[in-house]
Amino acid sequence: MRPLVIILLALSLAGNVAWVIHRVGKSEATALSEKENSERAGTDEAQRDAVTEKRSHRSAGEFDGPRTGVVWREPSAGESLTSSDLKSLVRRLQEAGFPRHVIRAVVYAEVNERFAARQAALRQQGNQDVYWSNPRRMLMDTSQVAANRALNLERSQLVKEVLGDLGPDDNPLAESFRRRQYGDLDGDKVQQLEQVLNDYNELRSEIYASAQGMLLPEDQEKLAYLEREQRADIEQLLTPKEREEYALRSSALANQIRSRFQGFEATEDEYRAIYAAVRAAGLGETMTGGPTSPEAARAQEAQVAAAIQATLSPERLAEFQRGSDPRYAAALRLTSRLNLPATAASELLGIQSQALERATQLQADPQLTPEQKAAQLQLITSQTEQQISQALGGNRGLEAYRLYGGQWLNSLKVPTPRPR
């Protein structure tokens, strides 16, 4: 079965198979200027007609495409949708020239519709709609987990049977995802590798489902066994160079190294050098999970930190250390959201450090009275807020900063004395 994450990328294009939207004329409105009224009325009318057109086709149970002549009638009540029906649909869509990612989206939509009633029945048995209950108390029992997995497996097998050798997805977004995850593997090897991953993930899901959040030693042993077997299958499928490229992209070790780059933009050469340094230190490249004990996690983290420090130049190491500061990471996210350059994040940290240093010196000055300190703190607060506003493009940026990273501004305020 193809990864479901790709389906979501394709679903937005599946409407090309289902219907053709017809937009119609414009009408008059009564607000704004005459020209604006005309334009807005036309847009609103077109949107209403588009929605009406979509709903009428959907309610009629027809997928009509005058551009291609493809017509699909959904099974009526009591009819069963067979794999031969879906294969026939796939064949007609192929003959009509639809791309593979659109065909996949239609097949998944039809199969999901077919299984919807049985899925709803399982959800009701598992009390998943009891929204007022704590989710931790809503774990399904073993039989329900098995039934849910069996249903998902049946659905996956049907999709695989229908799509057959349709080939790799031709969606540009899906292709980008594959290259990021697998490198330059050809389509056949990608399909074989994904089958290996799906098979082992299915086996792991059984272990995690039965454990219900509490992995016992025997569960850890089973997971370790699956890890070894998966590694052996991948080694048999891929060449050493292909395995190296895949591990650089998709191993647990790769994910851990990349997670350290929250506020630091590493180059490809820097990332590869850091990865190689960690591997040279003897850290394994597990594909599915991290360390199994706190001691192993600390050791792994220390190795990654040492590799980063030994690999980066002093200037780049200073940038990495700044990027590792949670304050900088928060400021960087905010400035990105406000469409400001990354230098604004550094400016925010400088403003914060300067303000806190001034406030600390002020509070430690024995020659000032409490009233004088309060007045000076008020001045520091006012000046600091003005600097932040300028750095973030105005009051809108300042108010956003108060919510996301600027809570420290409250420490500059003099607490109101409690009444005696």
C-alpha positions in Angstrom: 0.0 0.0 0.0 1.3 3.4 -0.9 1.9 5.8 2.1 -1.3 7.6 3.1 0.5 10.9 3.5 0.8 11.1 -0.3 -3.0 10.7 -0.6 -3.6 13.9 1.2 -1.5 15.8 -1.3 -3.4 14.4 -4.2 -7.0 14.7 -2.9 -7.1 18.4 -3.6 -6.7 17.5 -7.3 -9.2 14.7 -7.4 -12.1 17.0 -8.0 -11.0 17.2 -11.7 -12.4 13.7 -12.0 -15.7 14.4 -10.2 -17.1 17.5 -11.8 -16.5 20.6 -13.9 -17.4 23.9 -12.2 -19.5 26.3 -14.2 -19.4 30.0 -13.2 -22.1 32.3 -14.3 -22.7 36.1 -14.6 -22.7 38.9 -12.1 -25.4 40.7 -10.2 -25.8 44.0 -8.5 -25.1 44.7 -4.9 -25.8 47.7 -2.6 -22.6 48.4 -0.6 -19.3 50.0 -1.8 -18.9 51.7 -5.2 -20.7 50.7 -8.4 -17.6 49.0 -9.8 -16.8 47.2 -6.6 -20.4 46.1 -6.2 -20.4 44.6 -9.7 -17.1 42.7 -9.2 -18.0 41.5 -5.7 -21.5 40.4 -6.8 -20.1 38.5 -9.7 -17.6 36.7 -7.5 -20.3 35.8 -4.9 -22.7 34.6 -7.5 -20.0 32.4 -9.2 -19.1 30.9 -5.8 -22.7 30.1 -5.0 -23.2 28.5 -8.4 -20.0 26.5 -8.1 -21.1 25.1 -4.7 -24.6 24.3 -6.1 -23.0 22.6 -9.1 -20.7 20.5 -6.9 -23.5 19.5 -4.6 -25.9 18.6 -7.4 -23.3 16.3 -9.0 -22.4 14.7 -5.7 -26.0 14.1 -4.7 -26.8 12.6 -8.1 -24.0 10.1 -7.5 -22.3 10.9 -10.8 -18.8 11.8 -11.7 -19.2 13.6 -15.1 -16.3 15.0 -17.1 -17.3 16.4 -20.5 -13.6 17.1 -21.2 -12.9 13.4 -21.2 -16.2 11.6 -21.4 -15.5 9.8 -18.2 -18.7 8.9 -16.3 -18.8 7.1 -13.0 -21.9 6.1 -11.2 -21.6 5.3 -7.5 -23.3 2.1 -6.4 -26.8 2.6 -5.1 -28.0 1.4 -1.8 -27.7 -2.4 -1.5 -25.1 -2.6 -4.3 -21.5 -3.7 -3.5 -18.5 -2.0 -5.0 -16.2 -4.7 -6.3 -12.5 -4.6 -7.2 -13.5 -5.2 -10.9 -15.7 -2.0 -10.7 -12.7 0.0 -9.5 -10.4 -1.5 -12.0 -12.8 -0.5 -14.7 -12.8 3.0 -13.4 -9.0 3.1 -13.2 -8.8 1.9 -16.8 -11.2 4.6 -18.1 -9.4 7.3 -16.2 -6.1 6.1 -17.7 -7.6 6.1 -21.2 -8.9 9.6 -20.6 -5.3 10.7 -19.7 -5.7 11.5 -16.1 -2.4 11.6 -14.1 -1.6 8.8 -11.7 -1.9 10.8 -8.5 -5.5 11.8 -9.5 -6.4 8.2 -10.2 -5.0 7.2 -6.8 -7.0 9.9 -5.1 -10.2 8.7 -6.7 -9.6 5.0 -5.8 -8.8 5.9 -2.2 -11.9 8.0 -1.9 -14.1 5.2 -3.3 -12.5 2.6 -1.1 -12.9 4.7 2.0 -16.5 5.3 1.2 -17.0 1.6 0.9 -15.5 0.9 4.3 -17.0 3.9 6.1 -20.0 2.0 7.6 -17.8 -0.8 9.0 -15.3 1.7 10.4 -18.1 3.6 12.1 -19.4 0.4 13.7 -16.0 -0.3 15.1 -15.7 3.2 16.4 -19.0 2.9 18.2 -18.0 -0.4 19.7 -14.8 1.2 21.0 -16.7 4.2 22.5 -14.5 6.6 20.6 -17.3 9.1 20.4 -17.4 9.5 24.2 -15.9 13.0 23.9 -16.3 13.8 27.6 -14.0 11.0 28.7 -10.3 11.2 29.3 -8.6 9.8 26.1 -6.2 7.7 28.2 -9.2 5.8 29.5 -10.6 5.1 26.0 -8.1 2.5 24.8 -9.8 -0.3 22.9 -9.4 -3.8 24.2 -7.3 -6.3 22.3 -10.1 -7.7 20.2 -11.2 -4.3 19.0 -7.6 -3.4 18.1 -7.3 -6.6 16.1 -10.6 -5.9 14.4 -9.5 -2.4 13.5 -6.2 -3.6 12.1 -7.9 -6.3 10.1 -10.3 -3.8 8.5 -7.4 -1.5 7.7 -5.5 -4.5 6.2 -8.5 -5.5 4.1 -8.8 -1.9 2.8 -5.1 -1.7 2.0 -5.2 -5.0 0.1 -8.1 -3.9 -2.0 -6.3 -0.6 -2.9 -3.2 -2.6 -3.8 -5.2 -5.0 -5.9 -7.0 -2.2 -7.8 -4.0 0.0 -8.4 -1.7 -2.9 -9.2 1.4 -1.8 -11.1 0.1 1.7 -11.7 3.7 3.0 -11.1 5.0 5.7 -8.8 3.0 8.7 -8.1 3.6 11.5 -10.6 2.5 14.3 -8.3 5.4 16.8 -8.1 4.9 17.2 -4.4 4.9 13.4 -3.9 8.1 13.2 -6.0 9.7 15.8 -3.8 8.7 13.9 -0.7 10.2 10.7 -2.2 13.5 12.3 -3.0 13.7 13.7 0.5 13.0 10.4 2.0 14.7 7.9 -0.4 17.2 9.9 -2.5 17.6 9.0 -6.1 16.2 5.5 -6.0 14.4 4.4 -9.1 10.6 3.8 -9.0 10.8 0.0 -8.7 13.2 0.1 -5.7 11.1 2.8 -4.1 8.0 0.5 -4.3 9.9 -2.5 -3.0 11.4 -0.4 -0.1 8.0 1.0 0.8 6.6 -2.5 0.9 9.3 -3.6 3.3 8.7 -0.6 5.5 4.9 -1.1 5.4 5.3 -4.8 6.4 7.5 -4.1 9.4 5.4 -1.1 10.5 2.4 -3.3 10.4 4.1 -5.8 12.8 5.3 -3.0 15.1 1.7 -1.6 15.2 0.6 -5.0 16.7 3.2 -4.7 19.4 2.3 -1.1 20.3 -1.4 -1.7 20.2 -1.2 -4.7 22.6 1.2 -2.8 24.9 -1.3 0.1 25.2 1.4 2.5 26.2 3.4 0.2 28.5 6.3 -1.6 26.7 7.6 -4.5 28.8 11.0 -6.1 28.3 9.6 -8.7 26.0 8.0 -6.0 23.9 11.4 -4.3 23.6 13.0 -7.6 22.5 10.3 -8.0 19.8 10.9 -4.5 18.5 14.7 -5.0 18.5 14.2 -8.2 16.5 12.0 -6.4 13.9 14.7 -3.7 13.7 17.4 -6.3 12.9 15.2 -8.1 10.4 14.2 -4.8 8.6 17.8 -3.8 8.4 18.7 -7.2 6.8 15.9 -6.8 4.2 17.0 -3.3 3.4 20.6 -4.4 3.1 19.5 -7.1 0.7 17.5 -4.6 -1.4 19.8 -1.6 -1.6 23.4 -1.2 -2.6 25.8 0.2 0.1 25.6 3.7 -1.5 21.8 3.6 -1.7 21.6 2.5 2.0 23.9 5.3 3.0 21.8 7.9 1.2 18.6 6.4 2.6 20.0 6.5 6.2 21.1 10.1 5.7 17.5 11.0 5.0 15.3 8.6 7.0 17.1 7.0 9.9 16.4 7.9 13.6 19.9 9.2 13.9 19.3 11.6 11.0 16.2 12.8 12.6 17.9 13.4 15.9 20.7 15.4 14.2 18.3 17.5 12.2 16.2 18.2 15.4 19.3 20.1 16.8 19.0 22.6 13.9 15.9 24.4 15.0 17.4 27.9 14.8 20.4 27.0 12.6 20.5 26.5 8.9 23.1 23.9 8.2 24.5 23.3 4.7 24.4 19.9 3.2 28.1 19.5 3.6 27.9 20.4 7.3 25.1 18.0 7.9 26.9 15.1 6.1 30.1 15.8 8.0 28.3 15.8 11.3 26.5 12.6 10.4 29.8 10.9 9.4 31.4 12.1 12.7 28.6 10.6 14.8 28.8 7.3 12.9 32.6 7.2 13.2 32.1 7.5 17.0 30.2 4.2 16.9 26.6 5.3 17.1 24.3 3.0 15.2 21.9 4.2 12.5 18.6 2.7 13.7 15.8 3.2 11.3 12.8 3.2 13.5 13.6 4.5 17.0 16.0 6.1 19.3 17.8 4.7 22.4 15.9 2.3 24.7 17.2 3.7 28.0 17.8 7.1 29.6 21.6 6.3 29.8 21.8 5.4 26.1 19.9 8.6 25.2 22.3 10.7 27.2 25.3 9.0 25.6 23.8 9.5 22.1 23.1 13.1 22.8 26.6 13.7 24.0 28.0 12.1 20.8 25.9 14.3 18.6 26.9 17.4 20.5 30.6 16.5 20.3 30.3 15.8 16.6 28.7 19.2 16.0 31.3 21.0 18.0 34.2 19.2 16.2 32.8 19.7 12.7 31.7 23.3 12.6 34.0 26.2 12.3 34.2 28.6 15.3 32.0 31.1 13.5 29.4 28.6 12.5 29.5 26.9 15.9 28.7 30.3 17.5 25.7 30.6 15.1 24.6 27.1 16.0 24.8 27.8 19.7 22.8 31.0 19.2 20.2 29.0 17.2 20.0 26.4 20.0 18.9 29.1 22.4 15.1 28.6 22.9 14.7 32.4 23.0 16.2 32.8 19.6 14.2 29.9 18.2 11.0 31.5 19.4 12.1 34.9 18.1 13.0 33.4 14.7 9.5 31.8 14.4 7.9 35.1 15.3 9.9 37.2 12.8 9.3 34.6 10.1 5.5 34.8 10.8 5.7 38.6 10.6 7.7 38.4 7.3 10.7 40.1 8.8 14.4 39.2 8.1 16.2 36.8 10.5 18.3 39.7 11.7 15.3 40.9 13.6 15.4 37.8 15.8 19.0 38.6 16.8 18.0 42.2 17.5 15.3 41.0 19.8 17.7 38.9 21.9 20.1 41.9 22.1 17.2 44.1 23.3 16.2 41.5 25.9 19.8 41.0 27.3 20.4 44.8 27.5 17.0 45.5 29.3 17.5 42.6 31.8 21.1 43.7 32.5 19.9 47.3 33.2 17.1 46.1 35.4 19.4 43.9 37.4 21.9 46.7 38.0 19.1 49.0 39.0 17.6 46.6 41.5 21.1 46.1 43.1 21.8 49.9 43.5 21.7 50.6 47.3 21.6 54.3 46.8 18.2 54.4 45.2 14.9 54.4 47.1 12.1 51.9 46.1 10.2 54.8 44.5 13.2 55.8 42.4 13.7 52.2 41.4 10.1 51.9 40.3 10.3 55.1 38.3 13.5 53.9 36.6 12.1 50.4 35.9 9.1 52.1 34.3 11.4 54.1 32.0 13.4 50.9 31.1 10.1 49.2 30.3 8.9 52.0 28.1 12.2 52.3 26.2 12.4 48.5 25.7 8.9 48.3 24.3 9.7 51.1 21.9 12.8 49.3 20.7 10.9 46.0 20.2 8.1 47.8 18.4 10.6 49.4 16.0 12.4 46.0 15.5 9.1 44.2 14.7 7.5 46.8 12.5 5.1 48.5 14.9 2.6 47.9 17.6 1.2 44.8 15.9 4.6 43.1 16.2 5.0 44.2 19.8 1.6 42.7 20.8 2.5 39.5 19.0 5.8 39.4 20.9 4.1 39.8 24.2 2.2 36.5 23.5 5.1 34.6 21.9 8.4 35.0 23.7 8.0 38.4 25.4 6.6 37.3 28.7 9.9 38.3 30.3 8.7 42.0 30.0 6.6 41.4 33.0 9.7 41.0 35.1 10.5 44.6 34.5 7.4 45.8 36.2 7.4 46.6 39.9 5.0 44.3 41.7 2.0 45.9 43.4 2.5 45.8 47.2 0.0 43.6 49.1 -2.3 45.4 51.4 -1.5 44.9 55.1 
